[in-house]
Amino acid sequence: MKKKLLAIFGPLIAATVLLALFFFSPFKINDENKDLWAQASSSMSGNILRGNSIKNEAVKSGEYVPFFGSSELSRISPFHPSVLAKKYQRNYTPFLLGAPGTQSLTQYMMMQSFGNDLKDKKVVFIISPQWFVKGGIKRAYFDAYFSELQTYTWAVKLDKISETDKYLATRLLAYEKVDHDETLRLMLKEIANGKLPAAKQVDVAKFHINMLNREDELFSEIGLVSKNGQIDHQAKKLPEVYNEQKLDEQAQKIGQKATSNNDFAIENKFYSRRIKPRLKKFADSQANWDYRYSKEFSDFQLVLDQLAKENTQALFIIPPINGKWSEYTGLSQNMLQEFSKKITYQLRSQGFNHIADFTNKDHEPYFMTDTIHLGWRGWLAADQYIKPFLENTTSSPTYHLNNYFYSNGWQNQNPATIK
């Protein structure tokens, strides 16, 4: 009887033990797959953003430069950074880290997950004004890209608690998705109070990390849809030799043709599907919108803290908002200029001086592809900053961080009071 039971259940027990050993053992699967890196670099897949294995190995190799942003990175045109880098065989390849809804909190968690892999390197970071609503990132966007792996890994590596750590823990606890994880909630409460997590909590967290790492290594390719085909297709539209004037003329022609069915210089398909059916409802609908007072300013400080920690140099790109559209919706361009003043002060006062601020380009023809996303001439203008920043040697930065930027006082400070 025992032999029969063993024959029946023995293989099942053995398989269960082997599976448990596989998931919870500390060994690492080799992720040095350059073809996979290339596919992932343009995918903007949620599994890639939430995970560590693929993006971290790609960036660690030195073959890819992280481009942090949001939905603007997903719109592939002939003048997209990935297309220009590919067509003109530049010495860098963008690794696109962002998607619709990713903001400073998500970007910080991704950024700190690289650890020393970003030390003394360069990144590009696109700041979207529309992130800076009063409460910061919305729950749905936060939930979509929240990474337990990145959060647990950050928490267990702490050896002392800084103001940055306390601020981050407090912010994370405001979201239900975090609050539902009892172990993580308890750890974050300790950190928010300036204490290191208890040893027992750390042990449980390490158990979770082993499992999450294994899931990341096994399943991060699921849902990975590369945009490399689109990049190659768009690259064929560009002249063989890089010439800014000729490229700008081409960008104007493409933009003019692509925005021919409306008076807002919005791409035709976007206008027909997203705007035209509800056009009257948009009139003056954004008159009370304000990006000057927001938790996002302090969330953004997390990003700056991590860049400074690793001595990473960053080029910050601030897009405008379509001027014709903002006139129709009532969105204040004066408010946007004050937003620009506030965010650039936060950058420059702490030593972050590589800034491409395009907020005054709101009426530049074909600068935007729709209401809020960089378009044909916008990406080309950005390239005049991206190319020299990434290709040339720049002096090592001197950062001097100020914890005031984590305060409610800064979040609510009127830009007019900034000297």
The 8 nearest C-alpha neighbors of each residue, nearest first, counted from 0:
[[1, 3, 2, 4, 5, 6, 7, 8],
 [0, 2, 4, 3, 5, 6, 7, 8],
 [1, 3, 5, 0, 4, 6, 7, 9],
 [4, 2, 6, 0, 5, 1, 7, 8],
 [5, 3, 7, 1, 6, 2, 8, 0],
 [4, 6, 9, 2, 8, 7, 3, 1],
 [5, 7, 3, 4, 9, 8, 2, 10],
 [8, 6, 4, 5, 9, 3, 10, 11],
 [7, 9, 11, 5, 10, 6, 4, 12],
 [8, 10, 5, 12, 11, 6, 7, 13],
 [11, 9, 13, 12, 8, 14, 7, 6],
 [10, 12, 14, 8, 9, 13, 15, 7],
 [13, 11, 15, 9, 14, 10, 8, 16],
 [14, 12, 10, 16, 15, 11, 9, 17],
 [13, 15, 17, 11, 12, 16, 10, 18],
 [14, 16, 12, 18, 13, 17, 19, 11],
 [17, 15, 19, 13, 18, 14, 20, 12],
 [18, 16, 20, 14, 19, 15, 21, 13],
 [17, 19, 21, 15, 20, 16, 14, 22],
 [20, 18, 16, 22, 21, 17, 23, 15],
 [21, 19, 17, 23, 18, 24, 22, 16],
 [20, 22, 18, 19, 24, 23, 17, 213],
 [23, 21, 210, 19, 20, 213, 24, 18],
 [22, 24, 209, 210, 20, 21, 19, 25],
 [23, 25, 20, 21, 26, 22, 209, 19],
 [24, 26, 209, 23, 27, 22, 21, 213],
 [27, 25, 24, 28, 21, 23, 209, 213],
 [28, 26, 29, 25, 213, 216, 212, 30],
 [27, 29, 30, 216, 26, 213, 217, 52],
 [28, 30, 31, 27, 32, 216, 52, 56],
 [31, 29, 32, 28, 53, 52, 56, 216],
 [32, 30, 29, 33, 56, 57, 36, 53],
 [31, 33, 35, 34, 30, 36, 29, 53],
 [34, 32, 36, 35, 31, 37, 57, 38],
 [35, 33, 37, 36, 32, 38, 39, 31],
 [34, 36, 38, 32, 33, 37, 39, 53],
 [37, 35, 33, 39, 34, 38, 57, 40],
 [36, 38, 34, 40, 35, 39, 33, 41],
 [39, 37, 225, 35, 36, 40, 41, 34],
 [38, 40, 42, 36, 41, 37, 35, 225],
 [41, 39, 94, 37, 38, 95, 42, 36],
 [40, 42, 226, 39, 225, 95, 43, 38],
 [41, 43, 225, 39, 44, 224, 226, 40],
 [44, 42, 41, 98, 97, 95, 96, 45],
 [45, 43, 42, 47, 46, 223, 48, 222],
 [44, 46, 48, 47, 49, 43, 144, 143],
 [47, 45, 219, 49, 44, 48, 50, 220],
 [46, 48, 50, 44, 45, 49, 219, 54],
 [47, 49, 45, 46, 50, 44, 96, 109],
 [50, 48, 146, 46, 47, 45, 144, 145],
 [51, 49, 47, 48, 46, 215, 52, 219],
 [50, 52, 55, 54, 53, 112, 49, 215],
 [51, 53, 55, 216, 54, 50, 56, 215],
 [54, 52, 56, 55, 51, 57, 36, 30],
 [53, 55, 57, 56, 51, 52, 58, 47],
 [56, 54, 58, 57, 51, 53, 52, 113],
 [55, 57, 59, 53, 58, 54, 52, 60],
 [58, 56, 54, 60, 55, 59, 36, 53],
 [57, 59, 63, 55, 60, 61, 56, 54],
 [58, 60, 56, 116, 61, 57, 55, 117],
 [59, 61, 58, 57, 62, 56, 63, 55],
 [62, 60, 59, 58, 63, 57, 64, 91],
 [61, 63, 60, 91, 58, 92, 57, 64],
 [64, 62, 92, 58, 61, 93, 94, 91],
 [63, 65, 93, 94, 122, 92, 66, 91],
 [66, 64, 94, 122, 93, 67, 95, 123],
 [67, 65, 123, 95, 96, 94, 124, 93],
 [68, 66, 124, 96, 97, 65, 123, 125],
 [69, 67, 125, 97, 124, 96, 66, 72],
 [68, 70, 97, 98, 99, 101, 71, 72],
 [69, 71, 99, 98, 72, 73, 97, 68],
 [72, 70, 372, 73, 69, 74, 373, 68],
 [73, 71, 70, 74, 69, 68, 95, 97],
 [72, 74, 70, 71, 75, 98, 43, 69],
 [75, 73, 72, 71, 76, 70, 79, 372],
 [74, 76, 79, 73, 230, 229, 77, 72],
 [75, 77, 79, 78, 233, 74, 375, 82],
 [78, 76, 233, 79, 234, 82, 236, 237],
 [79, 77, 76, 378, 379, 375, 83, 82],
 [78, 80, 82, 76, 81, 75, 77, 378],
 [81, 79, 83, 82, 84, 78, 382, 93],
 [82, 80, 84, 79, 83, 93, 85, 92],
 [81, 83, 85, 230, 79, 80, 84, 234],
 [84, 82, 86, 80, 85, 81, 87, 78],
 [83, 85, 89, 81, 82, 87, 86, 88],
 [86, 84, 82, 88, 83, 87, 81, 89],
 [87, 85, 83, 234, 88, 84, 82, 237],
 [86, 88, 84, 89, 85, 83, 241, 240],
 [89, 87, 85, 86, 84, 90, 83, 91],
 [88, 90, 84, 91, 87, 85, 92, 390],
 [89, 91, 88, 390, 92, 84, 62, 389],
 [92, 90, 89, 63, 64, 62, 93, 84],
 [91, 93, 63, 64, 84, 94, 62, 81],
 [94, 92, 64, 63, 81, 65, 95, 66],
 [93, 95, 40, 65, 64, 63, 66, 96],
 [96, 94, 66, 41, 40, 93, 43, 97],
 [97, 95, 67, 66, 43, 94, 68, 48],
 [96, 98, 69, 68, 101, 67, 43, 95],
 [97, 99, 69, 70, 101, 43, 100, 73],
 [98, 100, 70, 69, 101, 97, 71, 140],
 [101, 99, 140, 98, 102, 69, 70, 141],
 [100, 102, 69, 98, 97, 105, 99, 140],
 [103, 101, 105, 104, 106, 100, 136, 130],
 [102, 104, 106, 299, 105, 298, 107, 302],
 [105, 103, 107, 106, 102, 298, 108, 299],
 [104, 106, 108, 107, 103, 102, 101, 109],
 [105, 107, 103, 109, 104, 108, 110, 102],
 [108, 106, 110, 302, 104, 109, 105, 103],
 [107, 109, 105, 111, 110, 106, 112, 149],
 [110, 108, 106, 112, 107, 111, 105, 48],
 [109, 111, 107, 112, 108, 113, 106, 305],
 [110, 112, 113, 114, 108, 109, 107, 305],
 [111, 113, 109, 110, 114, 149, 108, 51],
 [114, 112, 111, 116, 110, 55, 115, 117],
 [113, 115, 111, 112, 116, 117, 110, 309],
 [116, 114, 118, 117, 113, 309, 119, 111],
 [115, 117, 59, 113, 114, 118, 58, 55],
 [118, 116, 115, 120, 311, 119, 113, 309],
 [117, 119, 309, 115, 120, 116, 311, 310],
 [120, 118, 311, 310, 117, 309, 121, 312],
 [121, 119, 311, 117, 118, 312, 122, 310],
 [122, 120, 312, 313, 311, 64, 119, 389],
 [123, 121, 313, 65, 64, 66, 312, 314],
 [122, 124, 66, 314, 313, 315, 67, 65],
 [123, 125, 67, 315, 66, 68, 314, 316],
 [126, 124, 316, 68, 315, 317, 67, 127],
 [127, 125, 317, 316, 124, 128, 68, 315],
 [126, 128, 129, 130, 317, 125, 318, 68],
 [129, 127, 130, 131, 126, 290, 317, 338],
 [128, 130, 131, 127, 132, 290, 371, 126],
 [131, 129, 128, 127, 132, 102, 135, 136],
 [132, 130, 290, 295, 129, 293, 128, 135],
 [133, 131, 135, 290, 293, 134, 130, 129],
 [132, 134, 293, 135, 292, 294, 131, 290],
 [135, 133, 294, 132, 293, 136, 295, 137],
 [134, 136, 295, 294, 132, 133, 131, 293],
 [135, 137, 141, 102, 138, 134, 140, 130],
 [138, 136, 140, 139, 141, 135, 134, 100],
 [137, 139, 141, 140, 142, 136, 174, 175],
 [140, 138, 142, 141, 137, 143, 100, 136],
 [141, 139, 100, 143, 142, 138, 137, 136],
 [140, 142, 138, 139, 143, 144, 145, 137],
 [143, 141, 139, 145, 140, 144, 138, 176],
 [144, 142, 140, 141, 145, 139, 45, 100],
 [145, 143, 142, 141, 49, 146, 45, 105],
 [144, 146, 142, 141, 143, 147, 49, 105],
 [147, 145, 49, 148, 149, 150, 144, 50],
 [146, 148, 150, 149, 151, 145, 211, 49],
 [149, 147, 146, 151, 150, 211, 208, 152],
 [148, 150, 152, 146, 147, 151, 112, 153],
 [151, 149, 147, 153, 152, 148, 146, 154],
 [150, 152, 154, 148, 153, 149, 147, 204],
 [153, 151, 149, 150, 155, 154, 148, 156],
 [152, 154, 150, 151, 156, 155, 149, 157],
 [153, 155, 151, 152, 156, 157, 150, 186],
 [156, 154, 152, 157, 153, 201, 151, 204],
 [155, 157, 153, 154, 152, 158, 151, 159],
 [158, 156, 155, 159, 154, 153, 160, 195],
 [157, 159, 156, 160, 195, 155, 154, 196],
 [160, 158, 157, 161, 195, 194, 193, 164],
 [159, 161, 193, 164, 194, 190, 195, 157],
 [162, 160, 164, 163, 165, 159, 193, 166],
 [163, 161, 165, 164, 166, 160, 402, 405],
 [162, 164, 166, 161, 165, 167, 301, 304],
 [163, 165, 161, 167, 162, 166, 160, 168],
 [166, 164, 191, 162, 168, 167, 163, 190],
 [165, 167, 163, 169, 164, 168, 162, 170],
 [168, 166, 170, 164, 169, 165, 171, 163],
 [169, 167, 187, 191, 171, 165, 170, 166],
 [168, 170, 166, 172, 167, 191, 171, 165],
 [171, 169, 167, 173, 172, 168, 166, 174],
 [170, 172, 168, 173, 169, 174, 167, 177],
 [171, 173, 169, 174, 170, 178, 177, 168],
 [172, 174, 171, 170, 175, 169, 178, 177],
 [173, 175, 172, 176, 177, 171, 178, 138],
 [176, 174, 178, 177, 179, 173, 172, 138],
 [175, 177, 179, 178, 174, 142, 180, 145],
 [178, 176, 175, 179, 180, 174, 172, 184],
 [177, 179, 175, 184, 180, 176, 172, 174],
 [178, 180, 177, 176, 181, 175, 184, 183],
 [181, 179, 183, 178, 177, 182, 184, 176],
 [182, 180, 184, 183, 179, 185, 178, 177],
 [183, 181, 185, 184, 180, 186, 200, 204],
 [182, 184, 186, 180, 185, 181, 187, 177],
 [183, 185, 181, 187, 178, 182, 186, 180],
 [186, 184, 188, 182, 183, 187, 181, 189],
 [187, 185, 183, 196, 189, 184, 188, 182],
 [186, 188, 190, 168, 184, 189, 185, 191],
 [189, 187, 191, 185, 190, 186, 184, 192],
 [188, 190, 194, 192, 186, 187, 191, 196],
 [189, 191, 187, 194, 193, 192, 188, 165],
 [190, 192, 165, 188, 168, 193, 169, 189],
 [193, 191, 189, 190, 194, 188, 165, 187],
 [192, 194, 190, 191, 160, 165, 189, 195],
 [195, 193, 190, 189, 192, 196, 160, 191],
 [194, 196, 190, 189, 197, 159, 160, 193],
 [197, 195, 186, 189, 200, 194, 198, 201],
 [196, 198, 200, 199, 201, 195, 186, 189],
 [197, 199, 201, 200, 202, 196, 203, 195],
 [200, 198, 202, 201, 197, 203, 196, 204],
 [199, 201, 203, 197, 198, 202, 204, 196],
 [200, 202, 204, 198, 199, 203, 155, 205],
 [203, 201, 199, 205, 204, 200, 198, 206],
 [202, 204, 206, 200, 201, 205, 199, 207],
 [203, 205, 201, 207, 206, 202, 200, 208],
 [206, 204, 208, 202, 207, 203, 201, 209],
 [205, 207, 203, 204, 209, 208, 202, 210],
 [208, 206, 204, 210, 205, 209, 211, 203],
 [209, 207, 205, 211, 210, 206, 212, 148],
 [210, 208, 23, 212, 206, 207, 211, 25],
 [209, 211, 22, 213, 207, 23, 208, 212],
 [212, 210, 208, 214, 213, 209, 148, 207],
 [213, 211, 215, 209, 214, 210, 208, 216],
 [212, 214, 216, 210, 215, 211, 22, 217],
 [215, 213, 211, 217, 212, 216, 218, 210],
 [214, 216, 212, 219, 213, 218, 217, 50],
 [215, 217, 213, 214, 218, 52, 219, 212],
 [218, 216, 214, 215, 213, 219, 220, 212],
 [217, 219, 220, 215, 221, 214, 216, 46],
 [220, 218, 46, 215, 221, 47, 216, 217],
 [221, 219, 223, 218, 222, 46, 217, 47],
 [222, 220, 219, 223, 218, 46, 224, 44],
 [223, 221, 224, 220, 44, 46, 219, 45],
 [222, 224, 220, 221, 44, 42, 225, 39],
 [225, 223, 42, 222, 226, 44, 38, 39],
 [224, 226, 42, 38, 227, 41, 39, 223],
 [225, 227, 229, 41, 228, 42, 230, 224],
 [228, 226, 230, 229, 225, 231, 41, 38],
 [227, 229, 231, 230, 226, 232, 225, 233],
 [230, 228, 232, 226, 227, 231, 233, 75],
 [229, 231, 227, 233, 82, 228, 232, 234],
 [232, 230, 234, 228, 229, 233, 227, 235],
 [233, 231, 229, 230, 234, 235, 228, 236],
 [232, 234, 77, 230, 235, 236, 231, 76],
 [235, 233, 231, 236, 232, 86, 82, 237],
 [236, 234, 233, 237, 232, 231, 86, 238],
 [235, 237, 234, 233, 77, 238, 232, 239],
 [236, 238, 235, 234, 239, 77, 233, 86],
 [239, 237, 240, 241, 236, 246, 235, 242],
 [238, 240, 237, 241, 87, 86, 235, 242],
 [239, 241, 238, 242, 87, 237, 86, 245],
 [242, 240, 243, 239, 238, 87, 246, 245],
 [243, 241, 245, 244, 246, 240, 238, 247],
 [242, 244, 246, 245, 247, 241, 379, 248],
 [245, 243, 247, 246, 242, 248, 249, 241],
 [246, 244, 248, 247, 242, 243, 249, 241],
 [245, 247, 249, 243, 248, 244, 242, 250],
 [246, 248, 250, 244, 249, 245, 243, 251],
 [249, 247, 245, 251, 246, 250, 244, 252],
 [248, 250, 246, 252, 247, 251, 253, 245],
 [251, 249, 247, 253, 375, 248, 252, 376],
 [250, 252, 254, 248, 249, 253, 255, 247],
 [253, 251, 249, 255, 254, 250, 256, 248],
 [252, 254, 250, 256, 251, 255, 257, 249],
 [255, 253, 251, 257, 365, 252, 256, 250],
 [254, 256, 252, 258, 257, 253, 251, 259],
 [255, 257, 253, 254, 259, 258, 252, 251],
 [256, 258, 254, 266, 255, 259, 267, 253],
 [259, 257, 266, 267, 264, 265, 255, 256],
 [258, 260, 256, 261, 257, 255, 267, 264],
 [259, 261, 258, 267, 262, 270, 271, 257],
 [262, 260, 263, 259, 258, 264, 265, 267],
 [261, 263, 264, 260, 265, 323, 259, 258],
 [262, 264, 265, 323, 261, 324, 321, 258],
 [265, 263, 258, 262, 365, 261, 266, 369],
 [266, 264, 369, 263, 258, 368, 270, 267],
 [265, 267, 258, 257, 269, 368, 369, 268],
 [266, 268, 258, 270, 269, 260, 257, 271],
 [269, 267, 271, 270, 266, 272, 273, 257],
 [268, 270, 272, 266, 267, 273, 271, 265],
 [269, 271, 274, 267, 268, 273, 272, 275],
 [272, 270, 268, 275, 269, 273, 274, 267],
 [273, 271, 269, 270, 268, 274, 275, 276],
 [272, 274, 270, 269, 271, 275, 276, 277],
 [273, 275, 270, 278, 277, 276, 271, 272],
 [274, 276, 278, 271, 277, 270, 273, 272],
 [277, 275, 274, 278, 273, 272, 271, 279],
 [278, 276, 275, 280, 274, 279, 281, 273],
 [277, 279, 275, 274, 281, 280, 276, 282],
 [280, 278, 281, 282, 277, 275, 276, 274],
 [281, 279, 278, 277, 282, 284, 283, 328],
 [280, 282, 284, 279, 278, 328, 283, 277],
 [281, 283, 328, 284, 279, 327, 280, 278],
 [284, 282, 328, 329, 286, 285, 281, 327],
 [283, 285, 281, 328, 282, 286, 329, 280],
 [286, 284, 330, 328, 288, 329, 287, 283],
 [285, 287, 329, 330, 283, 288, 284, 328],
 [288, 286, 285, 289, 330, 284, 329, 331],
 [289, 287, 285, 286, 330, 290, 331, 132],
 [288, 290, 291, 287, 334, 132, 292, 133],
 [289, 291, 131, 132, 292, 338, 128, 293],
 [290, 292, 338, 289, 293, 337, 413, 334],
 [293, 291, 411, 410, 290, 133, 412, 289],
 [292, 294, 133, 295, 410, 131, 132, 134],
 [295, 293, 135, 296, 297, 134, 410, 133],
 [294, 296, 135, 298, 293, 131, 297, 299],
 [297, 295, 299, 294, 298, 410, 293, 300],
 [298, 296, 405, 300, 299, 295, 294, 404],
 [299, 297, 295, 300, 301, 296, 103, 104],
 [300, 298, 296, 103, 297, 301, 302, 295],
 [299, 301, 297, 303, 302, 298, 304, 404],
 [302, 300, 304, 299, 298, 303, 107, 305],
 [303, 301, 107, 305, 299, 300, 304, 306],
 [304, 302, 300, 306, 305, 301, 307, 299],
 [303, 305, 301, 307, 302, 306, 308, 300],
 [306, 304, 308, 302, 307, 303, 111, 301],
 [307, 305, 311, 303, 308, 309, 304, 310],
 [306, 308, 310, 304, 305, 309, 398, 303],
 [307, 309, 305, 306, 310, 304, 311, 118],
 [308, 310, 118, 311, 307, 306, 117, 305],
 [311, 309, 307, 119, 308, 118, 306, 312],
 [312, 310, 119, 306, 120, 309, 121, 118],
 [311, 313, 121, 120, 122, 310, 396, 119],
 [314, 312, 122, 123, 121, 315, 311, 353],
 [313, 315, 123, 353, 354, 124, 122, 316],
 [316, 314, 354, 124, 125, 355, 123, 313],
 [315, 317, 125, 355, 356, 354, 126, 124],
 [316, 318, 356, 126, 357, 125, 355, 127],
 [319, 317, 357, 358, 316, 373, 127, 320],
 [320, 318, 358, 361, 357, 360, 321, 359],
 [319, 321, 371, 361, 322, 370, 318, 325],
 [320, 322, 370, 361, 324, 323, 371, 325],
 [323, 321, 361, 362, 325, 324, 320, 326],
 [324, 322, 326, 263, 325, 321, 327, 362],
 [323, 325, 327, 322, 321, 326, 263, 328],
 [324, 326, 330, 328, 322, 327, 323, 329],
 [327, 325, 329, 323, 324, 328, 322, 330],
 [326, 328, 324, 325, 282, 329, 283, 323],
 [329, 327, 283, 282, 325, 285, 284, 330],
 [328, 330, 286, 283, 326, 285, 327, 325],
 [331, 329, 325, 286, 285, 328, 332, 288],
 [330, 332, 334, 333, 329, 335, 286, 325],
 [333, 331, 335, 334, 336, 330, 325, 322],
 [332, 334, 336, 331, 335, 337, 338, 330],
 [333, 335, 337, 331, 332, 336, 338, 289],
 [336, 334, 338, 332, 337, 333, 339, 331],
 [335, 337, 339, 333, 338, 334, 332, 340],
 [338, 336, 340, 334, 339, 335, 414, 341],
 [339, 337, 335, 291, 341, 336, 340, 290],
 [338, 340, 336, 337, 342, 341, 343, 335],
 [339, 341, 337, 338, 343, 342, 344, 336],
 [342, 340, 338, 344, 414, 339, 343, 337],
 [341, 343, 345, 339, 344, 340, 338, 346],
 [342, 344, 346, 345, 340, 341, 339, 347],
 [345, 343, 341, 347, 346, 342, 348, 340],
 [346, 344, 342, 343, 348, 347, 341, 349],
 [347, 345, 351, 343, 344, 349, 348, 342],
 [346, 348, 351, 350, 344, 349, 352, 345],
 [347, 349, 344, 346, 345, 350, 351, 399],
 [350, 348, 399, 347, 400, 398, 346, 351],
 [349, 351, 398, 347, 348, 352, 397, 399],
 [352, 350, 346, 347, 349, 353, 398, 313],
 [351, 353, 347, 350, 354, 346, 314, 349],
 [354, 352, 314, 351, 315, 313, 355, 388],
 [355, 353, 315, 314, 352, 356, 316, 351],
 [354, 356, 316, 315, 317, 357, 384, 353],
 [355, 357, 317, 358, 354, 316, 318, 339],
 [356, 358, 318, 360, 359, 319, 317, 355],
 [357, 359, 319, 360, 356, 318, 361, 317],
 [358, 360, 357, 361, 319, 336, 356, 362],
 [361, 359, 363, 357, 358, 362, 319, 366],
 [360, 362, 322, 321, 319, 359, 320, 363],
 [363, 361, 322, 360, 364, 321, 323, 359],
 [362, 364, 360, 366, 361, 365, 367, 322],
 [365, 363, 366, 362, 264, 251, 367, 376],
 [366, 364, 254, 367, 376, 375, 374, 251],
 [365, 367, 377, 376, 374, 364, 363, 375],
 [368, 366, 374, 373, 365, 369, 372, 377],
 [367, 369, 374, 266, 265, 373, 372, 365],
 [370, 368, 265, 367, 266, 372, 371, 269],
 [369, 371, 321, 320, 372, 324, 265, 367],
 [370, 372, 320, 369, 321, 373, 367, 319],
 [373, 371, 71, 367, 368, 369, 370, 374],
 [374, 372, 367, 377, 368, 378, 366, 71],
 [375, 373, 368, 367, 377, 366, 376, 378],
 [374, 376, 250, 377, 378, 78, 366, 365],
 [377, 375, 366, 379, 378, 250, 365, 374],
 [378, 376, 366, 374, 373, 380, 379, 375],
 [377, 379, 381, 380, 376, 78, 375, 79],
 [378, 380, 376, 382, 381, 377, 78, 375],
 [381, 379, 377, 382, 378, 383, 376, 384],
 [382, 380, 378, 379, 383, 384, 385, 377],
 [381, 383, 385, 379, 384, 380, 386, 378],
 [382, 384, 381, 380, 385, 386, 379, 387],
 [383, 385, 382, 381, 386, 387, 388, 355],
 [386, 384, 382, 388, 387, 383, 389, 381],
 [385, 387, 389, 388, 382, 384, 390, 383],
 [388, 386, 390, 391, 389, 385, 384, 383],
 [389, 387, 385, 386, 390, 391, 384, 314],
 [390, 388, 386, 387, 391, 385, 121, 91],
 [389, 391, 387, 388, 386, 392, 90, 91],
 [392, 390, 387, 388, 389, 393, 386, 394],
 [391, 393, 394, 390, 388, 389, 387, 395],
 [394, 392, 391, 395, 388, 396, 312, 389],
 [393, 395, 396, 392, 397, 312, 391, 119],
 [394, 396, 393, 397, 312, 310, 119, 311],
 [397, 395, 398, 394, 312, 350, 310, 351],
 [398, 396, 350, 399, 395, 310, 351, 349],
 [397, 399, 350, 349, 307, 396, 400, 351],
 [400, 398, 349, 350, 401, 397, 348, 307],
 [399, 401, 349, 398, 402, 304, 307, 303],
 [400, 402, 403, 404, 399, 349, 405, 348],
 [403, 401, 404, 405, 400, 162, 406, 163],
 [404, 402, 405, 406, 401, 409, 408, 407],
 [403, 405, 402, 406, 409, 297, 401, 300],
 [406, 404, 297, 403, 402, 300, 407, 166],
 [407, 405, 408, 403, 409, 404, 410, 297],
 [408, 406, 410, 409, 411, 405, 294, 404],
 [407, 409, 406, 411, 410, 412, 403, 404],
 [408, 410, 412, 411, 407, 406, 404, 403],
 [409, 411, 407, 293, 292, 408, 294, 412],
 [412, 410, 292, 409, 408, 407, 413, 293],
 [413, 411, 409, 408, 410, 414, 292, 416],
 [412, 414, 415, 416, 411, 291, 417, 292],
 [415, 413, 416, 417, 341, 337, 412, 340],
 [414, 416, 413, 417, 337, 418, 412, 340],
 [417, 415, 414, 413, 418, 412, 341, 337],
 [418, 416, 414, 415, 413, 341, 344, 340],
 [417, 416, 415, 414, 344, 340, 341, 348]]
